[in-house]
Amino acid sequence: MARDGELNSQKLDEIAAHYASVYEADRLNMGAGQLDRERSRELMGRFLPAAPATVFDIGGGPGGHACWLAARSYQVHLVDITPIHVELARQASARQPQTPLASAQVGDARGLPFGDAIADAVVLFGPLYHLTDRADRLHALREAHRVLRRGGVLLAAAISRFASALDGLRQGFLKDTQFADIVRQDLADGRHRNPTGRPEYFMDAFFHHPDQLRDEVAEVGFTAVRVYGVEGPGWLVPDFDAWWGNDQYRDRLLQLARALESEPSLLAVSAHLVAVATR
């Protein structure tokens, strides 16, 4: 494993620079991020053990999901590699003093600051796509396995191998030859490399095929591994805010995502995938 403070996959300053605008604090509350938010919470509500279970939210960012879980009586410990995210999570926790986070600290998913077999669930929604090196992803998954009690549940998110190709069509990015080159590499091996400096093309990352996500989770010892599509195709509608702002249309987007969440031929049309597994 890399020494504390190092990433084989990405440099800490690159991750910090990408999130310096703190856009992640708003991502789940705007555009298609709202569909990601609602469906991710549906999956957590379905698969997490009942509150007041102990949940480790690893790569929990500014605390959107963590505070939501804490408000539902879970004992949530948040860890994120980006200090500004941890500070934002602490501020969000302070705004709900009756149900605060149990803790929030800076840390690395590959070396968690917890003992063995003490969590009922691990939510790993951030790290896997930032860990472009396969060995690093397996380290993070092994750490999640280590801190879980026997029978504990893992929910691990990944970005779909095909997300940038679909987004390139949706937003017209594929008209740019540089973005087309990025997509070509994504489709070849999942390694998303953005040399353009354009933040809308995302940062260097790793995009999983559903089978690859399932295999990596199983490789470190998890059992009963299932992979779910989060958004379905609904995130691709060009007038997403108009759909989401209409109660009936929003419900149709959610119904479609639920109907297709386990359809093997359409899993990867979702921008995000979630693997659910047992320790």
Sequence and secondary structure as in RCSB ss.txt:
>XXXX:A:sequence
MARDGELNSQKLDEIAAHYASVYEADRLNMGAGQLDRERSRELMGRFLPAAPATVFDIGGGPGGHACWLAARSYQ
VHLVDITPIHVELARQASARQPQTPLASAQVGDARGLPFGDAIADAVVLFGPLYHLTDRADRLHALREAHRVLRR
GGVLLAAAISRFASALDGLRQGFLKDTQFADIVRQDLADGRHRNPTGRPEYFMDAFFHHPDQLRDEVAEVGFTAV
RVYGVEGPGWLVPDFDAWWGNDQYRDRLLQLARALESEPSLLAVSAHLVAVATR
>XXXX:A:secstr
   TT  SSS HHHHHHHTTT THHHHTTSTTHHHHHHHHHHHHHHHS  TT EEEEET TTSHHHHHHHTTT E
EEEEES HHHHHHHHHHHHT TTS  SEEEE BTTB SS SS EEEEEE SHHHH  SHHHHHHHHHHHHHHEEE
EEEEEEEEEETTHHHHHHHHHSGGGSHHHHHHHHHHHHHSEE   S  GGG  SEEEE HHHHHHHHHHTT EEE
EEEESSGGGGG TTHHHHHTSHHHHHHHHHHHHHHTT GGGGGGSSEEEEEEE 
